[in-house]
Amino acid sequence: MRSGVAHVIHVGHLGHPELAASFVLAAPKLIRFRESHAPPFIANLHRPERKTPFRTVAGAIKLVLTFGDWERERQR
């Protein structure tokens, strides 16, 4: 949080080729997410939703922790 990064964690079991394809598929969604959420934050990117040989729908992106939430927890 102190470094100010937008940290995205990929959630779901995928092999390396599928993991790379998932990030490429989700790139437009990740860019829109980043444009609407100021860093620092931690978010989860879930694996693609469609379970077909050609996964064509990017997985959901969910905000896990914001800087404000992190600061409030530290002050407790």
C-alpha positions as CSV (number, residue, x, y, z in Angstrom):
1,M,0.0,0.0,0.0
2,R,2.8,2.4,0.8
3,S,4.3,2.0,-2.7
4,G,1.1,3.1,-4.3
5,V,0.6,0.2,-6.7
6,A,-2.5,-1.2,-8.3
7,H,-2.0,-4.9,-7.4
8,V,-4.1,-7.5,-9.2
9,I,-4.1,-11.2,-8.1
10,H,-5.3,-13.8,-10.5
11,V,-7.7,-16.2,-8.8
12,G,-8.3,-19.7,-10.1
13,H,-6.3,-22.7,-11.1
14,L,-4.9,-22.4,-14.6
15,G,-1.7,-23.6,-16.4
16,H,0.8,-20.9,-17.5
17,P,-0.5,-20.7,-21.1
18,E,-4.1,-20.4,-19.9
19,L,-3.1,-17.8,-17.2
20,A,-1.4,-15.7,-19.9
21,A,-4.4,-15.9,-22.2
22,S,-6.7,-15.0,-19.3
23,F,-4.7,-11.8,-18.6
24,V,-4.7,-10.9,-22.3
25,L,-8.5,-11.5,-22.5
26,A,-9.0,-9.4,-19.4
27,A,-6.8,-6.5,-20.5
28,P,-9.6,-4.1,-21.6
29,K,-11.5,-4.9,-18.4
30,L,-8.4,-4.4,-16.3
31,I,-7.7,-1.0,-17.9
32,R,-11.3,0.2,-17.3
33,F,-11.1,-1.1,-13.7
34,R,-7.9,0.8,-13.2
35,E,-9.3,4.0,-14.7
36,S,-12.2,3.9,-12.2
37,H,-10.2,2.9,-9.1
38,A,-7.3,5.1,-7.9
39,P,-4.3,3.1,-6.6
40,P,-3.2,1.9,-4.2
41,F,-5.5,-1.1,-4.1
42,I,-5.6,-4.9,-4.2
43,A,-8.0,-6.6,-6.6
44,N,-8.8,-10.1,-7.6
45,L,-9.1,-11.2,-11.3
46,H,-11.0,-14.4,-11.5
47,R,-10.4,-16.9,-14.2
48,P,-12.6,-16.7,-17.4
49,E,-16.2,-17.5,-16.8
50,R,-17.0,-19.7,-19.7
51,K,-15.8,-23.3,-19.4
52,T,-15.3,-24.0,-23.1
53,P,-12.2,-24.9,-25.1
54,F,-12.1,-21.2,-26.2
55,R,-12.7,-19.1,-23.1
56,T,-14.1,-15.9,-24.6
57,V,-15.5,-14.0,-21.5
58,A,-13.0,-12.4,-19.2
59,G,-13.4,-13.2,-15.5
60,A,-14.7,-10.8,-12.9
61,I,-12.5,-8.2,-11.2
62,K,-13.3,-7.5,-7.6
63,L,-11.8,-4.9,-5.3
64,V,-10.4,-6.5,-2.2
65,L,-8.6,-3.7,-0.3
66,T,-8.4,0.0,-0.8
67,F,-5.8,2.4,0.8
68,G,-8.5,3.9,3.0
69,D,-9.6,0.5,4.3
70,W,-6.0,-0.5,4.9
71,E,-5.3,2.7,6.9
72,R,-8.4,2.2,9.0
73,E,-7.3,-1.3,9.9
74,R,-3.9,-0.2,10.8
75,Q,-5.3,2.5,13.2
76,R,-7.2,-0.1,15.2
